[in-house]
Amino acid sequence: MPRVSPRPIKKEIEKEITANLEWVFSQLKSEPAAKDFLDDFLTDEERLMLAKRLAVVYLLKEGFSYNKISEALKITPVTIGKIRRILKSGKPRTTEIFIRMEKLRSLNEALKDLGIFRKQHSH
């Protein structure tokens, strides 16, 4: 997966470019706009990394085990644990987005169709 350069930048620059990123995301008011931006701006690998993390949110909420999630999405249990902590104690706006992620139900159905998942409680 993508990695940030180990060469540090000044904190002031990091803060400013992060604020710019947040502003850009706030401007994506529709799915087509978000798709176009992500297609143009992220590599396939970066996009997949983010998509997998969002899929983990949905699958944890649905009660799937770390092992099943890890097996299907090829993501480490450590990453799954980090995402679980966000679900439990994330910022209110983050939690609100997760609640509205109903579209991911299609992911669950696709995985069931492939025989990857049988619903069970996570650990």
C-alpha positions as CSV (number, residue, x, y, z in Angstrom):
1,M,0.0,0.0,0.0
2,P,1.1,3.6,-0.5
3,R,3.5,5.1,2.0
4,V,4.3,8.7,2.8
5,S,7.9,9.8,2.1
6,P,10.0,9.3,5.3
7,R,11.5,12.8,4.6
8,P,9.7,15.1,7.0
9,I,8.2,18.4,6.1
10,K,7.7,21.5,8.3
11,K,4.7,21.2,10.6
12,E,3.3,24.5,9.3
13,I,3.4,23.2,5.7
14,E,1.8,19.9,6.8
15,K,-1.0,21.8,8.6
16,E,-1.7,24.0,5.6
17,I,-1.7,21.3,3.0
18,T,-3.9,19.1,5.2
19,A,-6.3,22.0,5.6
20,N,-6.4,22.3,1.8
21,L,-7.2,18.6,1.5
22,E,-10.0,18.9,4.0
23,W,-11.4,21.9,2.0
24,V,-11.3,20.0,-1.3
25,F,-13.2,17.1,0.2
26,S,-15.8,19.5,1.6
27,Q,-16.4,20.8,-2.0
28,L,-17.3,17.3,-3.3
29,K,-21.1,17.7,-3.1
30,S,-22.1,14.7,-5.3
31,E,-21.1,11.1,-6.0
32,P,-20.1,12.0,-9.6
33,A,-17.9,14.8,-8.4
34,A,-16.3,12.6,-5.7
35,K,-15.8,9.8,-8.3
36,D,-14.2,12.2,-10.8
37,F,-11.9,13.6,-8.1
38,L,-10.9,10.2,-6.7
39,D,-10.3,8.8,-10.3
40,D,-8.1,11.8,-11.2
41,F,-6.3,12.4,-7.9
42,L,-5.6,8.9,-6.3
43,T,-3.8,6.0,-7.7
44,D,-5.7,2.7,-7.9
45,E,-3.7,1.5,-4.9
46,E,-4.6,4.6,-2.8
47,R,-8.2,4.3,-3.8
48,L,-8.4,0.6,-2.9
49,M,-6.7,1.2,0.5
50,L,-9.5,3.8,1.4
51,A,-12.2,1.6,0.0
52,K,-11.0,-1.4,2.0
53,R,-11.0,0.6,5.2
54,L,-14.6,1.7,4.6
55,A,-15.6,-1.9,3.8
56,V,-14.1,-2.9,7.2
57,V,-16.4,-0.3,8.9
58,Y,-19.5,-1.9,7.4
59,L,-18.4,-5.5,8.0
60,L,-17.5,-4.8,11.6
61,K,-20.9,-3.2,12.1
62,E,-22.5,-6.3,10.6
63,G,-20.7,-8.5,13.1
64,F,-18.2,-10.3,11.0
65,S,-15.0,-11.6,12.6
66,Y,-11.6,-10.1,12.2
67,N,-10.5,-13.4,10.5
68,K,-13.3,-13.3,7.9
69,I,-12.7,-9.6,7.2
70,S,-8.9,-10.1,7.0
71,E,-9.3,-13.1,4.7
72,A,-11.7,-11.4,2.3
73,L,-10.1,-8.0,2.1
74,K,-6.5,-9.0,2.6
75,I,-6.2,-6.4,5.4
76,T,-4.3,-7.0,8.7
77,P,-6.0,-7.5,12.0
78,V,-4.0,-4.5,13.4
79,T,-5.7,-2.3,10.8
80,I,-9.1,-3.8,11.6
81,G,-8.5,-3.1,15.3
82,K,-7.7,0.6,14.5
83,I,-10.9,0.9,12.5
84,R,-12.9,-0.7,15.4
85,R,-11.5,1.9,17.8
86,I,-12.6,4.6,15.4
87,L,-16.1,3.1,15.4
88,K,-16.2,3.1,19.2
89,S,-14.7,6.5,19.9
90,G,-14.5,8.4,16.6
91,K,-15.5,12.0,16.2
92,P,-19.2,12.6,16.0
93,R,-19.1,13.6,12.3
94,T,-17.1,10.5,11.4
95,T,-19.6,8.3,13.2
96,E,-22.4,10.1,11.4
97,I,-20.9,9.2,8.0
98,F,-20.5,5.6,9.1
99,I,-24.2,5.5,10.0
100,R,-25.1,6.8,6.6
101,M,-23.0,4.2,4.7
102,E,-26.1,2.2,3.7
103,K,-24.7,1.7,0.1
104,L,-22.2,-0.7,1.4
105,R,-25.0,-3.3,1.9
106,S,-24.2,-4.3,-1.7
107,L,-20.7,-5.3,-0.6
108,N,-22.2,-7.6,2.0
109,E,-24.5,-9.2,-0.6
110,A,-21.6,-9.6,-3.1
111,L,-19.5,-11.3,-0.5
112,K,-22.3,-13.6,0.5
113,D,-22.8,-14.5,-3.2
114,L,-19.2,-15.4,-3.4
115,G,-19.6,-17.6,-0.3
116,I,-16.9,-15.7,1.6
117,F,-19.0,-14.8,4.6
118,R,-21.3,-16.5,7.0
119,K,-22.5,-13.9,9.5
120,Q,-20.9,-14.4,12.9
121,H,-19.9,-12.2,15.9
122,S,-16.6,-10.4,15.8
123,H,-14.1,-10.9,18.6
